[in-house]
């Protein structure tokens, strides 16, 4: 029994270590909205980030932004700026801040905060009564933020 308990404890400690990283409420933004340190503690994967940027059910960045590198994904939007050359306009910390919560950099932006859990304006609740109660889960996980940042960091002007 003691052996099983020690094994279980070791597994739980390993799970906590894997789940490490920065919680949404603990993210440190600088005065311009940049986030210097990785949210997950693990380098992002650009290929996974590209999938998230084009995924209509998750990141869905292409709903508002054009991305030439994802030309095979249909229906790119024009509300936000083109993401082509994003790595030339912003450094990694700035990209991380923009993806996590662009409102820290651009106050009036329509871009959703992908790594936020509270402080939402919920006008639809008065009509439907179906708005989720806070805290809500973030739209993207810490690792997904890092993956999107890794992809955006590949988007340089030709």
C-alpha atoms as one frame of an Amber mdcrd trajectory, in Angstrom:
protein
   0.000   0.000   0.000   2.856   2.346   0.867   4.422   1.687  -2.563   1.147
   2.564  -4.335   0.796   5.778  -2.320   4.343   6.856  -3.170   3.781   6.064
  -6.854   0.527   8.030  -6.872   2.198  10.976  -5.131   5.036  10.949  -7.675
   2.517  10.930 -10.529   0.625  13.853  -9.036   3.813  15.873  -8.608   4.703
  15.146 -12.235   1.244  16.274 -13.360   1.562  19.531 -11.450   4.967  20.122
 -13.047   3.505  19.488 -16.517   0.612  21.818 -15.787   3.089  24.517 -14.729
   3.327  27.888 -16.306   1.698  31.214 -15.714  -1.992  31.373 -14.841  -4.013
  33.998 -16.729  -4.349  36.257 -13.674  -0.584  36.053 -13.032   0.589  37.256
 -16.457   2.884  40.265 -16.162   2.408  42.811 -18.948   4.823  45.716 -19.358
   3.547  49.259 -19.877   3.050  48.577 -23.596   1.346  45.204 -23.180   4.336
  42.958 -23.921   4.875  39.728 -21.967   8.581  38.905 -21.665   8.427  35.358
 -20.307   6.893  32.252 -21.786   3.451  31.514 -20.364   4.031  27.762 -20.422
   7.767  27.575 -19.809   8.035  25.521 -23.003   9.005  26.788 -26.451   6.148
  27.128 -28.883   5.708  24.916 -31.933   5.147  26.963 -35.088   3.358  24.129
 -36.935   0.856  23.728 -34.095   0.479  27.498 -33.980  -0.359  27.622 -37.686
  -3.127  25.090 -37.117  -4.548  27.188 -34.271  -4.433  30.408 -36.308  -6.482
  28.736 -39.057  -8.760  26.649 -36.823 -12.302  28.043 -36.969 -13.194  26.452
 -33.621 -10.172  27.535 -31.571  -7.885  30.444 -32.464  -9.732  31.504 -35.616
  -7.327  34.374 -36.263  -8.186  34.214 -39.963 -11.723  35.384 -39.188 -10.267
  38.885 -38.833  -6.737  38.701 -40.286  -5.272  37.770 -43.647  -2.333  35.364
 -43.526  -0.687  34.515 -46.853   1.104  31.535 -45.282  -2.345  29.996 -44.692
  -3.751  30.660 -48.161  -5.351  27.196 -48.155  -7.621  28.204 -45.243 -10.750
  29.849 -46.711 -12.448  33.116 -45.747  -9.737  35.374 -44.364 -11.101  38.507
 -42.740 -10.186  42.135 -43.226 -11.127  43.643 -39.849  -7.655  43.293 -38.362
  -4.311  44.009 -39.984  -2.674  41.426 -42.199  -0.431  39.127 -40.183   2.073
  38.974 -43.038   5.261  40.523 -41.675   4.083  40.307 -38.043   7.569  39.191
 -36.973   9.030  42.339 -38.539   6.579  44.618 -36.694   6.611  43.012 -33.227
   9.140  41.050 -31.185   8.268  37.804 -29.388   7.279  39.508 -26.117   5.001
  41.924 -27.971   3.430  39.093 -29.984   2.829  37.126 -26.769   1.124  40.127
 -25.177  -1.012  40.761 -28.255  -2.223  37.162 -28.414  -2.777  36.865 -24.661
  -4.678  40.163 -24.336  -4.369  42.727 -27.135  -6.388  45.232 -25.101  -3.276
  45.814 -22.978  -1.604  47.280 -26.098  -4.553  48.525 -28.134  -7.289  49.604
 -25.715 -10.151  49.798 -28.202  -9.323  46.672 -30.202 -12.013  44.186 -31.165
  -9.515  41.335 -30.833 -10.514  38.903 -28.106  -8.263  38.298 -25.132  -7.197
  34.694 -25.664  -5.668  34.266 -22.183  -8.123  35.930 -19.834 -10.628  34.450
 -17.373 -12.623  37.377 -15.965 -13.626  40.999 -16.467 -15.809  40.357 -19.508
 -18.663  42.614 -20.575 -21.654  40.292 -20.931 -24.530  42.285 -22.477 -26.202
  39.186 -23.930 -26.886  37.780 -20.483 -29.744  40.249 -20.006 -31.440  38.766
 -23.079 -30.591  35.081 -22.936 -29.589  34.385 -19.348 -27.041  31.941 -20.775
 -23.765  33.808 -20.343 -21.144  31.709 -18.589 -20.237  32.543 -15.015 -16.745
  33.829 -14.325 -14.082  32.730 -14.065 -14.283  31.326 -17.562 -11.536  29.175
 -19.017  -9.159  31.032 -21.335  -9.811  30.574 -25.054  -6.265  29.260 -25.558
  -4.009  27.464 -23.108  -0.606  28.823 -22.154   1.061  26.367 -24.544  -1.321
  27.246 -27.359  -0.422  30.921 -26.874   3.262  29.966 -27.169   2.527  27.924
 -30.307   0.686  30.829 -31.960   3.539  33.192 -31.025   6.051  30.754 -32.535
   4.047  30.713 -35.782   3.641  34.501 -35.878   7.407  34.839 -35.325   7.906
  33.068 -38.690   5.823  35.628 -40.605   8.417  37.979 -42.081   8.115  40.197
 -45.124   9.697  38.659 -48.213
